[in-house]
């Protein structure tokens, strides 16, 4: 039996302050599909970057072996030359070009500097036919569905003679039918000798496809086994197997009035499109934290953005805030009424990065800080200073550009801006993403403090321990629907994860709990 | 970063001085009190319009229609006065309201219907020009019937009595000094770093410039009303941007529109307000520009939008929005006005004038790109 086609040995990758991978080894046998499982942030993406040459070999320690020989990838090009192609979550296709042009993008058959269009189309046709990808190479990519686009990416990799495909969550945006045909194609490729590394949250797909499963948790490879020797619950156990940290302060608040309630909410991205969020109901009381979990793309952020009037078109359902129906789309009014949102993407929705810290801090509360339209700079300064102190924001002064602060401190500025308005309900979307452990603990303490003051907090997080540690009640979303509702005191990570992953089982769970 | 900006500020001053020296050596009349008065009046229309443009560019938009708007609004006032026998004051007031209404509607379309400002105002450029020509039947219409004087013509022909000019100049210097001193004391009291010497130096230079300006103007006919109007608009816009909520919101929308929206900034309202203010400013610039020529013709206001944008960019306003100051824009407008005035004095052909102004604009934007690159890295 020949040795592995691609092998990574003892890979360790450090980011400033974080160990992304610690001593991870993985071996891909020829003609195998090898699944990588793990929670968000476990280190799967980093491992892919290592294998695909996105991270140059000098930035990590450990060894890569291709066909048993050591290799060093400087760039993606080197990895591609070795026959390794990564199909990313965000597709890298040019919408306005044809399928064939995309397949040969950067690699066009050329004679005397002129692109040979005839040859390009016939060769693209050949590649597509050989792997039974039913796509017309003359169509523009814009005209294709998501599933077909994924296939074009695969065809592009195959046209470059790839022997190893690395697929990162390829089915997250596909319909059921598209998923079925993609899985069939991956199995067919396997029979042609093309091996795959397959990353997915969806365990049913993993068990359908994979010959071997490796579980990564907190940057370490904790479990690797042949698929036939394991089952779903064992894999889930390994994925979540860490203890709940002692980062979380005790709950003390007592639930008060219902501040925010949502009944049968369905939302489409745009008018006339199919619903992205389907029939969601919940309520939050003062002094309570409602945790919302779910996998990437489950609709968590969309839910918060919609409540805040920044996303989508409401198809049905009712949202009541402090007993009153919530206007559908005017963030300015919502902030005044006492609802604030702290978004996940600080750079895009959070801060004016080039503006000063003070400018950003007081932006939401200017209405209270001004009289007849004129800003009371004395009071503004006082409030700003108070927040910098109470949130211990580390900044040289209020007058430095907020973009120069560290991630954790930027996040505190966004939080501070929201809190200065004196809100009643705070929507937090991944408040601890990408910040270090110390700042995380401070933000957890802050969330507690808010609930003790009688505020209601809606916390979206992809970290299950965070949900269990902070929330009083937890909703898991699954593909835009309620996957389950739990009391935080009694639930385990495994239960939450299966509610997020398995629609059918989750429906039963929701029925039992909700 | 501070050093870069300081370099940038002084580079404008240096450019200004170099241009002045160049024109002076070519023709000493350039620095005569008569020509400088002329320059002051010419500058007022462009600079007022540029300050309006600043309000539009700060939240990240653009207005290409203002040149045609200047022509149209100035012309409507002329026609009301000369053809319909209105007296000047109601004519000016009504056309100002008309202008505000037009620009508010444009702002509304841009924000509520999400049509890019570039397109809407490009349409405005053409439509206003057409209406302008219709209104005046493509003929020349004076600002006052016969050769009389009225409020309209006085806008650019009235000069402050000399003693009033001196009193105003002294008052300005004193007020500026007090304001800067108060600001400095406040900063110190609040524990911010501040450079007292630099502040004093700035005040010193500013008071020299004001004093010199009053003296030179008084050598000719006195302070022109147009320059005073410009001063008033500049002060108003400065206060708007520095001390009001609306001003703060303009910067926030330009800095990051999505973030401003989530932070509860009423983004649509803010931009529509900017366009409404632009309407008011277009009217004033239209009156000044038309009064300066004494009559409206088919070319009144032509290409002024480009001068206004150029003045903003030369003055350090970022076309992406979020950055820009009144002082910078005033410098930019002064550079553009000085170039035009100097070249007219030297009897440079119109062809060459266009080329020179275009090159200056391109050069300034190129410098802006270079400087902002070094600033961010």
Interface residues (C-beta under 8 A of the other chain):
Chain A: X308 X310 X330 X331 X332 X334 X335 X336 X340 X341 X343 X348 X349 X350 X351 X352 X353 X354 X355 X359 X363 X364 X366 X367 X370 X373 X374 X375 X377 X381 X397 X399 X401 X417 X421
Chain B: X1 X190 X192 X193 X243 X244 X245 X246 X248 X249 X251 X252 X255 X256 X258 X259 X260 X261 X262 X263 X264 X265 X266 X267 X269 X322 X323
